[in-house]
Amino acid sequence: MAQVTVSTNGLRLLEDPMLRDVFAENGALVALQFDSMRDEDNRILRGRAMYQQRMALLEILEKEAIPYSFVATIARG
Protein backbone atom coordinates (compact mmCIF):
# COMPACT_ATOMS: atom_id res chain seq x y z
CA MET A 1 0.00 0.00 0.00
CA ALA A 2 1.45 3.32 -1.05
CA GLN A 3 -0.48 5.76 1.15
CA VAL A 4 -3.10 5.63 3.89
CA THR A 5 -5.35 8.68 4.12
CA VAL A 6 -7.91 9.20 6.86
CA SER A 7 -10.65 11.82 6.42
CA THR A 8 -11.54 13.44 9.73
CA ASN A 9 -12.97 16.54 11.35
CA GLY A 10 -9.85 16.41 13.54
CA LEU A 11 -11.46 16.66 16.96
CA ARG A 12 -10.20 13.33 18.28
CA LEU A 13 -6.73 13.95 16.85
CA LEU A 14 -6.65 17.27 18.67
CA GLU A 15 -7.31 15.60 22.01
CA ASP A 16 -5.51 12.25 21.61
CA PRO A 17 -1.68 12.30 21.37
CA MET A 18 -1.57 8.50 21.16
CA LEU A 19 -3.75 8.54 18.06
CA ARG A 20 -1.45 11.16 16.51
CA ASP A 21 1.46 8.83 17.30
CA VAL A 22 -0.23 6.09 15.26
CA PHE A 23 -0.50 8.47 12.30
CA ALA A 24 3.12 9.57 12.65
CA GLU A 25 4.51 6.06 13.06
CA ASN A 26 2.65 4.78 10.00
CA GLY A 27 3.02 7.80 7.72
CA ALA A 28 -0.74 8.19 7.44
CA LEU A 29 -2.06 11.38 5.87
CA VAL A 30 -4.72 13.38 7.74
CA ALA A 31 -7.37 14.59 5.29
CA LEU A 32 -8.79 17.38 7.43
CA GLN A 33 -12.30 18.67 6.78
CA PHE A 34 -11.67 22.39 6.40
CA ASP A 35 -14.71 23.97 4.81
CA SER A 36 -14.45 27.58 5.89
CA MET A 37 -12.62 30.03 8.09
CA ARG A 38 -16.00 31.41 9.20
CA ASP A 39 -17.70 29.68 12.11
CA GLU A 40 -21.17 30.50 10.79
CA ASP A 41 -20.37 28.48 7.62
CA ASN A 42 -19.01 25.61 9.71
CA ARG A 43 -22.20 25.57 11.78
CA ILE A 44 -24.24 25.18 8.59
CA LEU A 45 -21.97 22.56 6.98
CA ARG A 46 -20.76 20.61 10.03
CA GLY A 47 -23.21 21.49 12.79
CA ARG A 48 -20.75 23.37 14.98
CA ALA A 49 -18.12 26.09 15.02
CA MET A 50 -14.75 24.38 14.58
CA TYR A 51 -12.33 26.95 13.21
CA GLN A 52 -10.31 27.41 16.40
CA GLN A 53 -9.98 23.65 16.96
CA ARG A 54 -8.84 23.09 13.38
CA MET A 55 -6.23 25.84 13.64
CA ALA A 56 -4.95 24.34 16.91
CA LEU A 57 -4.74 20.92 15.27
CA LEU A 58 -2.82 22.34 12.30
CA GLU A 59 -0.21 23.74 14.69
CA ILE A 60 0.14 20.33 16.34
CA LEU A 61 0.34 18.45 13.02
CA GLU A 62 3.08 20.82 11.85
CA LYS A 63 4.99 20.49 15.13
CA GLU A 64 4.73 16.68 15.08
CA ALA A 65 5.49 16.46 11.32
CA ILE A 66 2.28 14.60 10.52
CA PRO A 67 1.29 15.11 6.88
CA TYR A 68 -2.13 16.55 6.11
CA SER A 69 -4.32 17.82 3.32
CA PHE A 70 -7.61 19.71 3.25
CA VAL A 71 -11.00 18.38 2.24
CA ALA A 72 -13.76 20.90 1.62
CA THR A 73 -17.50 20.63 1.23
CA ILE A 74 -18.82 22.90 -1.51
CA ALA A 75 -22.36 24.19 -1.05
CA ARG A 76 -24.48 26.52 -3.11
CA GLY A 77 -25.25 29.47 -1.06
CNS distance restraints for C-alpha pairs under 8 A (distance, minus, plus):
assign (resid   3 and name CA) (resid  27 and name CA) 7.72 0.50 0.50
assign (resid   3 and name CA) (resid  28 and name CA) 6.75 0.50 0.50
assign (resid   3 and name CA) (resid  29 and name CA) 7.51 0.50 0.50
assign (resid   4 and name CA) (resid  27 and name CA) 7.55 0.50 0.50
assign (resid   4 and name CA) (resid  28 and name CA) 4.98 0.50 0.50
assign (resid   4 and name CA) (resid  29 and name CA) 6.18 0.50 0.50
assign (resid   5 and name CA) (resid  28 and name CA) 5.70 0.50 0.50
assign (resid   5 and name CA) (resid  29 and name CA) 4.60 0.50 0.50
assign (resid   5 and name CA) (resid  30 and name CA) 5.97 0.50 0.50
assign (resid   5 and name CA) (resid  31 and name CA) 6.35 0.50 0.50
assign (resid   6 and name CA) (resid  28 and name CA) 7.27 0.50 0.50
assign (resid   6 and name CA) (resid  29 and name CA) 6.33 0.50 0.50
assign (resid   6 and name CA) (resid  30 and name CA) 5.33 0.50 0.50
assign (resid   6 and name CA) (resid  31 and name CA) 5.64 0.50 0.50
assign (resid   7 and name CA) (resid  30 and name CA) 6.27 0.50 0.50
assign (resid   7 and name CA) (resid  31 and name CA) 4.44 0.50 0.50
assign (resid   7 and name CA) (resid  32 and name CA) 5.95 0.50 0.50
assign (resid   7 and name CA) (resid  33 and name CA) 7.06 0.50 0.50
assign (resid   7 and name CA) (resid  71 and name CA) 7.79 0.50 0.50
assign (resid   8 and name CA) (resid  30 and name CA) 7.11 0.50 0.50
assign (resid   8 and name CA) (resid  31 and name CA) 6.21 0.50 0.50
assign (resid   8 and name CA) (resid  32 and name CA) 5.33 0.50 0.50
assign (resid   8 and name CA) (resid  33 and name CA) 6.05 0.50 0.50
assign (resid   9 and name CA) (resid  32 and name CA) 5.79 0.50 0.50
assign (resid   9 and name CA) (resid  33 and name CA) 5.09 0.50 0.50
assign (resid   9 and name CA) (resid  34 and name CA) 7.77 0.50 0.50
assign (resid  10 and name CA) (resid  14 and name CA) 6.10 0.50 0.50
assign (resid  10 and name CA) (resid  32 and name CA) 6.28 0.50 0.50
assign (resid  10 and name CA) (resid  33 and name CA) 7.54 0.50 0.50
assign (resid  10 and name CA) (resid  54 and name CA) 6.76 0.50 0.50
assign (resid  10 and name CA) (resid  57 and name CA) 7.03 0.50 0.50
assign (resid  11 and name CA) (resid  15 and name CA) 6.62 0.50 0.50
assign (resid  11 and name CA) (resid  53 and name CA) 7.14 0.50 0.50
assign (resid  11 and name CA) (resid  54 and name CA) 7.81 0.50 0.50
assign (resid  12 and name CA) (resid  16 and name CA) 5.86 0.50 0.50
assign (resid  13 and name CA) (resid  17 and name CA) 6.98 0.50 0.50
assign (resid  13 and name CA) (resid  19 and name CA) 6.29 0.50 0.50
assign (resid  13 and name CA) (resid  20 and name CA) 5.99 0.50 0.50
assign (resid  13 and name CA) (resid  57 and name CA) 7.42 0.50 0.50
assign (resid  14 and name CA) (resid  53 and name CA) 7.40 0.50 0.50
assign (resid  14 and name CA) (resid  56 and name CA) 7.49 0.50 0.50
assign (resid  14 and name CA) (resid  57 and name CA) 5.34 0.50 0.50
assign (resid  14 and name CA) (resid  60 and name CA) 7.81 0.50 0.50
assign (resid  16 and name CA) (resid  20 and name CA) 6.60 0.50 0.50
assign (resid  17 and name CA) (resid  21 and name CA) 6.20 0.50 0.50
assign (resid  18 and name CA) (resid  22 and name CA) 6.52 0.50 0.50
assign (resid  19 and name CA) (resid  23 and name CA) 6.62 0.50 0.50
assign (resid  20 and name CA) (resid  24 and name CA) 6.19 0.50 0.50
assign (resid  20 and name CA) (resid  66 and name CA) 7.85 0.50 0.50
assign (resid  21 and name CA) (resid  25 and name CA) 5.92 0.50 0.50
assign (resid  22 and name CA) (resid  26 and name CA) 6.14 0.50 0.50
assign (resid  23 and name CA) (resid  27 and name CA) 5.82 0.50 0.50
assign (resid  23 and name CA) (resid  28 and name CA) 4.87 0.50 0.50
assign (resid  23 and name CA) (resid  29 and name CA) 7.23 0.50 0.50
assign (resid  23 and name CA) (resid  30 and name CA) 7.92 0.50 0.50
assign (resid  23 and name CA) (resid  66 and name CA) 6.96 0.50 0.50
assign (resid  24 and name CA) (resid  28 and name CA) 6.63 0.50 0.50
assign (resid  24 and name CA) (resid  64 and name CA) 7.69 0.50 0.50
assign (resid  24 and name CA) (resid  65 and name CA) 7.41 0.50 0.50
assign (resid  24 and name CA) (resid  66 and name CA) 5.52 0.50 0.50
assign (resid  27 and name CA) (resid  66 and name CA) 7.39 0.50 0.50
assign (resid  27 and name CA) (resid  67 and name CA) 7.56 0.50 0.50
assign (resid  28 and name CA) (resid  66 and name CA) 7.73 0.50 0.50
assign (resid  28 and name CA) (resid  67 and name CA) 7.23 0.50 0.50
assign (resid  29 and name CA) (resid  66 and name CA) 7.13 0.50 0.50
assign (resid  29 and name CA) (resid  67 and name CA) 5.11 0.50 0.50
assign (resid  29 and name CA) (resid  68 and name CA) 5.17 0.50 0.50
assign (resid  29 and name CA) (resid  69 and name CA) 7.28 0.50 0.50
assign (resid  30 and name CA) (resid  66 and name CA) 7.63 0.50 0.50
assign (resid  30 and name CA) (resid  67 and name CA) 6.31 0.50 0.50
assign (resid  30 and name CA) (resid  68 and name CA) 4.40 0.50 0.50
assign (resid  30 and name CA) (resid  69 and name CA) 6.27 0.50 0.50
assign (resid  31 and name CA) (resid  68 and name CA) 5.65 0.50 0.50
assign (resid  31 and name CA) (resid  69 and name CA) 4.85 0.50 0.50
assign (resid  31 and name CA) (resid  70 and name CA) 5.51 0.50 0.50
assign (resid  31 and name CA) (resid  71 and name CA) 6.07 0.50 0.50
assign (resid  32 and name CA) (resid  68 and name CA) 6.84 0.50 0.50
assign (resid  32 and name CA) (resid  69 and name CA) 6.08 0.50 0.50
assign (resid  32 and name CA) (resid  70 and name CA) 4.93 0.50 0.50
assign (resid  32 and name CA) (resid  71 and name CA) 5.73 0.50 0.50
assign (resid  33 and name CA) (resid  70 and name CA) 5.97 0.50 0.50
assign (resid  33 and name CA) (resid  71 and name CA) 4.74 0.50 0.50
assign (resid  33 and name CA) (resid  72 and name CA) 5.81 0.50 0.50
assign (resid  33 and name CA) (resid  73 and name CA) 7.86 0.50 0.50
assign (resid  34 and name CA) (resid  54 and name CA) 7.56 0.50 0.50
assign (resid  34 and name CA) (resid  70 and name CA) 5.80 0.50 0.50
assign (resid  34 and name CA) (resid  71 and name CA) 5.82 0.50 0.50
assign (resid  34 and name CA) (resid  72 and name CA) 5.42 0.50 0.50
assign (resid  34 and name CA) (resid  73 and name CA) 7.99 0.50 0.50
assign (resid  35 and name CA) (resid  41 and name CA) 7.77 0.50 0.50
assign (resid  35 and name CA) (resid  42 and name CA) 6.72 0.50 0.50
assign (resid  35 and name CA) (resid  45 and name CA) 7.71 0.50 0.50
assign (resid  35 and name CA) (resid  71 and name CA) 7.19 0.50 0.50
assign (resid  35 and name CA) (resid  72 and name CA) 4.53 0.50 0.50
assign (resid  35 and name CA) (resid  73 and name CA) 5.64 0.50 0.50
assign (resid  35 and name CA) (resid  74 and name CA) 7.61 0.50 0.50
assign (resid  36 and name CA) (resid  41 and name CA) 6.24 0.50 0.50
assign (resid  36 and name CA) (resid  42 and name CA) 6.26 0.50 0.50
assign (resid  36 and name CA) (resid  51 and name CA) 7.64 0.50 0.50
assign (resid  36 and name CA) (resid  72 and name CA) 7.96 0.50 0.50
assign (resid  37 and name CA) (resid  41 and name CA) 7.92 0.50 0.50
assign (resid  37 and name CA) (resid  42 and name CA) 7.93 0.50 0.50
assign (resid  37 and name CA) (resid  51 and name CA) 5.98 0.50 0.50
assign (resid  38 and name CA) (resid  42 and name CA) 6.55 0.50 0.50
assign (resid  38 and name CA) (resid  51 and name CA) 7.02 0.50 0.50
assign (resid  39 and name CA) (resid  43 and name CA) 6.10 0.50 0.50
assign (resid  39 and name CA) (resid  48 and name CA) 7.57 0.50 0.50
assign (resid  39 and name CA) (resid  49 and name CA) 4.64 0.50 0.50
assign (resid  39 and name CA) (resid  50 and name CA) 6.55 0.50 0.50
assign (resid  39 and name CA) (resid  51 and name CA) 6.12 0.50 0.50
assign (resid  40 and name CA) (resid  44 and name CA) 6.52 0.50 0.50
assign (resid  40 and name CA) (resid  49 and name CA) 6.83 0.50 0.50
assign (resid  41 and name CA) (resid  45 and name CA) 6.16 0.50 0.50
assign (resid  42 and name CA) (resid  46 and name CA) 5.31 0.50 0.50
assign (resid  42 and name CA) (resid  47 and name CA) 6.64 0.50 0.50
assign (resid  42 and name CA) (resid  48 and name CA) 5.99 0.50 0.50
assign (resid  42 and name CA) (resid  49 and name CA) 5.41 0.50 0.50
assign (resid  42 and name CA) (resid  50 and name CA) 6.59 0.50 0.50
assign (resid  42 and name CA) (resid  51 and name CA) 7.65 0.50 0.50
assign (resid  43 and name CA) (resid  47 and name CA) 4.32 0.50 0.50
assign (resid  43 and name CA) (resid  48 and name CA) 4.15 0.50 0.50
assign (resid  43 and name CA) (resid  49 and name CA) 5.24 0.50 0.50
assign (resid  44 and name CA) (resid  48 and name CA) 7.51 0.50 0.50
assign (resid  45 and name CA) (resid  73 and name CA) 7.54 0.50 0.50
assign (resid  50 and name CA) (resid  54 and name CA) 6.17 0.50 0.50
assign (resid  51 and name CA) (resid  55 and name CA) 6.21 0.50 0.50
assign (resid  52 and name CA) (resid  56 and name CA) 6.19 0.50 0.50
assign (resid  53 and name CA) (resid  57 and name CA) 6.15 0.50 0.50
assign (resid  54 and name CA) (resid  58 and name CA) 6.17 0.50 0.50
assign (resid  55 and name CA) (resid  59 and name CA) 6.46 0.50 0.50
assign (resid  56 and name CA) (resid  60 and name CA) 6.51 0.50 0.50
assign (resid  57 and name CA) (resid  61 and name CA) 6.08 0.50 0.50
assign (resid  58 and name CA) (resid  62 and name CA) 6.11 0.50 0.50
assign (resid  59 and name CA) (resid  63 and name CA) 6.15 0.50 0.50
assign (resid  60 and name CA) (resid  64 and name CA) 5.99 0.50 0.50
assign (resid  61 and name CA) (resid  65 and name CA) 5.77 0.50 0.50
assign (resid  61 and name CA) (resid  66 and name CA) 4.99 0.50 0.50
assign (resid  61 and name CA) (resid  67 and name CA) 7.06 0.50 0.50
assign (resid  61 and name CA) (resid  68 and name CA) 7.59 0.50 0.50
assign (resid  62 and name CA) (resid  66 and name CA) 6.41 0.50 0.50
assign (resid  62 and name CA) (resid  67 and name CA) 7.78 0.50 0.50
